[in-house]
């Protein structure tokens, strides 16, 4: 099953709820909530709770930018223990290196297992602004033991991931899920469909940094689901 998960950059809650509606109405399978004001990640958590109240059955994930992966996992675990359903956590630096998993990677996965949180952990590997990975397929093979969805990107926001890198990572992962989080558009998605399971998309379907373009959302969702 392929999933289309638009990435929503948060403003006021009214705007967020409007953008969630645009995503749902145009074929998204869920949404990611991200607040780029890294000093105020509790805003992400509070908006998550409000979106969940409005959409109890929707797949909703969070990226708590600026918070270390193990601390973000701890926050999600607290929500889970308190009865909040969090479907996904995405961390920009998962702690996977060419030489193997760091203690950070191990700690995040241990926390997930110990708390029993049943959501999906999307860990970034060979990711923009992250540590340089010389052998992405080998790193992906390591990573699948420490996350639910191995997630990669291009070299910067809005830049498509190298197709051969994506192909190699998926071959190394086999049935384990691979996500891509930059540069996917309605114009290039067909190239990635054979290799990518989860599409985390913002720039390629947006009018501006905070606002989705409904027509682009629909065009991308239709293509992803046609091959699902």
ABEGO torsion letter per residue (X at the ends): XBBBBBBBBBBBAAAAAAAAAAAAAAGBAEBBBBBABAABAAAAAAAAAAAAAABAABBBBBBBBGBBAAAAAAAAAAAAAAGBBBABBBBABAGBBAAEBBAAAAAAAAAAAAAGBABBBBBBBGBBGBBBBABAAAAAAAAAAABABBBBBBABBGBBBBAAAAAAAAAAAEABBBBBABGBBAAAAAAAAAABABBBBAAAABABAABBBAAAAAAAAAAAAAAX
